[in-house]
Amino acid sequence: MNQKDMLAGLLAQAATEGSELVTLRAIVEEASEVGARRMLSRIGLDDATAPGDLSELRELLQAWRDAKASAQAAAIGWLVRGMLALLLLGLAVRFGAGELLR
């Protein structure tokens, strides 16, 4: 008996015998399974290579996150260095270091 037959049988049981809590829970569980399989099929993750594909996607996502964090750290580092250079240049001008170069 496949998932769709199981769900149809549970719905028929609920219609004839009434809706007991156990029957309703079984219906929800089977419907969830059918929906999850349908969704995986639609996005192409219903074959034998799906676990490997998901693993590769996770690795790619982690690499993206690492690259983004590294780029942000580098940008902040350059910004701090630039501000310190401007501060030093301002101090040099303030204390007359420009006259020493003439």
Sine and cosine of phi, psi and omega as CSV:
sin_phi,cos_phi,sin_psi,cos_psi,sin_omega,cos_omega
0.00,0.00,0.81,-0.58,-0.02,-1.00
-1.00,0.01,0.00,-1.00,-0.11,-0.99
-0.88,0.47,-0.68,0.73,-0.04,-1.00
-0.93,0.38,-0.62,0.79,0.04,-1.00
-0.91,0.41,-0.63,0.78,0.02,-1.00
-0.89,0.46,-0.69,0.72,0.00,-1.00
-0.91,0.42,-0.67,0.74,0.02,-1.00
-0.90,0.44,-0.65,0.76,0.03,-1.00
-0.90,0.44,-0.66,0.76,0.03,-1.00
-0.92,0.40,-0.62,0.78,0.04,-1.00
-0.91,0.40,-0.64,0.77,0.05,-1.00
-0.90,0.43,-0.65,0.76,0.03,-1.00
-0.89,0.46,-0.66,0.75,0.01,-1.00
-0.91,0.41,-0.60,0.80,-0.01,-1.00
-0.94,0.34,-0.61,0.80,-0.06,-1.00
-1.00,0.07,-0.68,0.74,-0.10,-0.99
-1.00,-0.10,-0.09,1.00,-0.10,-0.99
1.00,-0.08,0.14,-0.99,-0.08,-1.00
-0.97,-0.26,1.00,-0.05,0.13,-0.99
-0.99,0.15,0.35,-0.94,-0.04,-1.00
-0.87,0.50,-0.64,0.77,-0.01,-1.00
-0.91,0.42,-0.66,0.75,0.00,-1.00
-0.91,0.41,-0.68,0.73,0.01,-1.00
-0.89,0.45,-0.66,0.75,0.03,-1.00
-0.90,0.44,-0.65,0.76,0.02,-1.00
-0.91,0.42,-0.63,0.77,0.04,-1.00
-0.89,0.46,-0.72,0.70,0.00,-1.00
-0.89,0.46,-0.68,0.74,-0.01,-1.00
-0.90,0.44,-0.72,0.69,0.00,-1.00
-0.92,0.40,-0.65,0.76,0.03,-1.00
-0.90,0.43,-0.60,0.80,0.04,-1.00
-0.90,0.43,-0.68,0.73,0.03,-1.00
-0.88,0.48,-0.72,0.69,0.00,-1.00
-0.89,0.46,-0.69,0.73,0.01,-1.00
-0.90,0.44,-0.65,0.76,0.01,-1.00
-0.91,0.41,-0.67,0.74,0.03,-1.00
-0.91,0.42,-0.64,0.77,0.02,-1.00
-0.90,0.44,-0.68,0.74,0.01,-1.00
-0.90,0.43,-0.70,0.71,0.02,-1.00
-0.89,0.46,-0.60,0.80,0.03,-1.00
-0.91,0.40,-0.66,0.75,-0.03,-1.00
-0.91,0.42,-0.55,0.83,-0.01,-1.00
-1.00,-0.09,0.08,1.00,0.11,-0.99
0.99,0.14,0.42,0.91,0.00,-1.00
-0.91,-0.42,0.60,0.80,-0.03,-1.00
-0.94,-0.34,0.21,0.98,-0.01,-1.00
-0.96,-0.27,-0.06,-1.00,-0.07,-1.00
-0.95,0.32,-0.36,0.93,-0.03,-1.00
-1.00,0.02,0.01,1.00,-0.06,-1.00
-0.86,0.52,-0.70,0.72,0.02,-1.00
-0.87,0.50,-0.63,0.78,0.04,-1.00
-0.92,0.40,-0.64,0.77,0.03,-1.00
-0.88,0.47,-0.70,0.71,0.01,-1.00
-0.91,0.42,-0.61,0.80,0.04,-1.00
-0.89,0.45,-0.68,0.73,0.03,-1.00
-0.90,0.43,-0.64,0.77,0.03,-1.00
-0.90,0.44,-0.63,0.77,0.04,-1.00
-0.90,0.43,-0.66,0.75,0.02,-1.00
-0.90,0.44,-0.66,0.75,0.02,-1.00
-0.90,0.43,-0.66,0.75,0.03,-1.00
-0.90,0.43,-0.66,0.75,0.03,-1.00
-0.91,0.41,-0.63,0.77,0.04,-1.00
-0.90,0.44,-0.64,0.77,0.04,-1.00
-0.89,0.46,-0.70,0.72,0.01,-1.00
-0.89,0.45,-0.66,0.75,0.03,-1.00
-0.90,0.44,-0.68,0.73,0.00,-1.00
-0.91,0.42,-0.64,0.77,0.00,-1.00
-0.91,0.42,-0.69,0.72,0.02,-1.00
-0.90,0.43,-0.64,0.77,0.01,-1.00
-0.92,0.40,-0.66,0.75,0.02,-1.00
-0.91,0.41,-0.65,0.76,0.03,-1.00
-0.90,0.43,-0.67,0.74,0.02,-1.00
-0.90,0.44,-0.65,0.76,0.01,-1.00
-0.92,0.40,-0.66,0.75,0.00,-1.00
-0.90,0.44,-0.67,0.74,0.03,-1.00
-0.91,0.42,-0.64,0.76,0.04,-1.00
-0.88,0.48,-0.70,0.71,0.03,-1.00
-0.91,0.41,-0.61,0.79,0.02,-1.00
-0.90,0.44,-0.69,0.72,0.02,-1.00
-0.90,0.43,-0.69,0.73,0.02,-1.00
-0.88,0.47,-0.65,0.76,0.01,-1.00
-0.90,0.43,-0.67,0.75,0.02,-1.00
-0.92,0.40,-0.64,0.77,0.05,-1.00
-0.91,0.42,-0.62,0.79,0.04,-1.00
-0.90,0.43,-0.67,0.75,0.05,-1.00
-0.90,0.43,-0.62,0.78,0.04,-1.00
-0.89,0.45,-0.71,0.71,0.04,-1.00
-0.89,0.45,-0.63,0.77,0.03,-1.00
-0.90,0.43,-0.67,0.74,0.04,-1.00
-0.89,0.45,-0.66,0.75,0.05,-1.00
-0.90,0.43,-0.62,0.78,0.01,-1.00
-0.90,0.43,-0.67,0.74,0.02,-1.00
-0.92,0.38,-0.65,0.76,-0.04,-1.00
-0.89,0.46,-0.65,0.76,-0.05,-1.00
-1.00,-0.05,0.18,0.98,0.13,-0.99
0.99,0.16,0.46,0.89,0.01,-1.00
-0.94,0.34,-0.31,0.95,0.03,-1.00
-0.92,0.40,-0.52,0.85,0.02,-1.00
-0.95,0.33,-0.43,0.90,0.01,-1.00
-0.94,0.33,-0.44,0.90,-0.02,-1.00
-0.99,0.14,-0.24,0.97,-0.02,-1.00
-0.99,0.12,0.00,0.00,0.00,0.00
